[in-house]
Amino acid sequence: MRGLSDPRAGLVIGWYGVVTLALSPLGGTLIDRFGARRVVLPCLLVEAVGTGSLALVSGTASAFAVITLIAIGSSAIWPGQNTILASLTDRDEQQRVFGMTSPCSTSASGSAG
């Protein structure tokens, strides 16, 4: 997001959190109604389009539009992937598997920079 001041970029990133927080309950409802895979796959596509559109951001308005698109896509990914993970593991292994998701996510974030 070139061309945005630091405070304005912080506001855009904060907006991402607000939109994601507001839409996550809707994502959970859609996952319960239609199934995790049917919700997560389109959300991944929406988030990918939004992430690719970051290269086209030229000002504050386009930054807010793109980050809103990314937030819409990502709002159901975390609950959906946890639902998928739960369905793929046996009950006696779920605690161990979910215990590994946090350290793995932290490691991935740390290695990405």
C-alpha positions in Angstrom: 0.0 0.0 0.0 2.3 2.7 -1.3 1.3 6.3 -0.9 -0.4 5.9 2.5 0.9 7.6 5.6 1.7 5.3 8.6 -1.4 6.5 10.6 -3.7 6.0 7.6 -2.2 2.5 6.9 -2.8 1.7 10.5 -6.4 2.8 10.2 -6.8 0.5 7.2 -5.4 -2.5 9.0 -7.6 -1.7 12.0 -10.6 -1.7 9.6 -9.6 -5.2 8.6 -10.0 -6.3 12.2 -13.3 -4.6 12.6 -14.8 -6.1 9.5 -13.4 -9.6 10.3 -14.7 -9.4 13.8 -18.2 -8.3 12.7 -18.5 -11.0 10.0 -17.0 -14.0 11.8 -20.4 -14.9 13.4 -22.0 -14.8 10.0 -19.2 -17.1 8.7 -19.9 -19.5 11.5 -23.6 -19.6 10.8 -22.9 -20.2 7.1 -20.5 -23.0 8.0 -23.1 -24.7 10.2 -25.8 -24.4 7.5 -23.8 -25.3 4.3 -20.7 -27.1 5.6 -17.2 -25.9 6.0 -15.8 -26.8 2.6 -18.6 -25.0 0.8 -17.9 -21.8 2.7 -14.1 -21.9 3.1 -13.3 -22.5 -0.6 -15.2 -19.4 -1.9 -13.8 -17.4 1.0 -10.3 -18.4 0.0 -11.0 -17.2 -3.5 -12.4 -13.9 -2.3 -9.4 -13.4 0.0 -7.0 -14.3 -2.9 -8.6 -11.8 -5.2 -8.3 -9.1 -2.5 -4.7 -10.0 -1.7 -3.8 -9.8 -5.4 -5.6 -6.4 -5.6 -3.3 -4.9 -3.0 -0.9 -4.3 -5.8 -3.5 -2.0 -7.4 -4.0 0.2 -4.3 -3.4 3.8 -5.2 -5.1 5.8 -2.3 -7.1 5.6 0.8 -10.4 4.7 -0.8 -9.0 1.8 -2.8 -7.1 0.6 0.3 -10.3 0.4 2.3 -12.1 -1.3 -0.5 -9.4 -3.9 -1.0 -8.9 -4.6 2.7 -12.7 -4.9 3.1 -12.6 -7.6 0.4 -9.8 -9.4 2.1 -11.6 -9.2 5.5 -14.8 -10.6 3.9 -12.9 -13.6 2.6 -10.9 -14.3 5.7 -13.8 -13.9 8.1 -14.9 -17.6 7.8 -11.5 -19.2 7.0 -10.3 -19.8 10.6 -13.5 -21.3 11.9 -14.0 -23.2 8.7 -10.5 -24.7 8.8 -11.0 -25.8 12.4 -14.2 -27.5 11.5 -12.5 -29.3 8.6 -9.6 -30.3 10.8 -12.0 -31.7 13.4 -13.8 -33.7 10.8 -10.5 -35.2 9.6 -9.2 -36.4 12.9 -10.3 -39.0 15.3 -11.8 -37.9 18.6 -8.8 -39.2 20.6 -6.4 -37.3 18.4 -8.2 -33.9 18.2 -6.7 -32.5 21.4 -3.2 -33.2 20.1 -3.9 -31.9 16.6 -5.5 -28.7 17.8 -2.7 -28.3 20.3 -0.3 -28.2 17.4 -2.2 -25.6 15.3 -1.2 -22.7 17.5 2.6 -23.3 17.6 2.6 -24.1 13.8 0.7 -20.9 13.0 3.1 -18.9 15.2 6.1 -20.5 13.6 4.7 -19.8 10.1 4.0 -16.1 11.0 7.5 -15.7 12.5 9.3 -17.2 9.5 7.3 -15.1 7.1 8.7 -12.0 8.7 
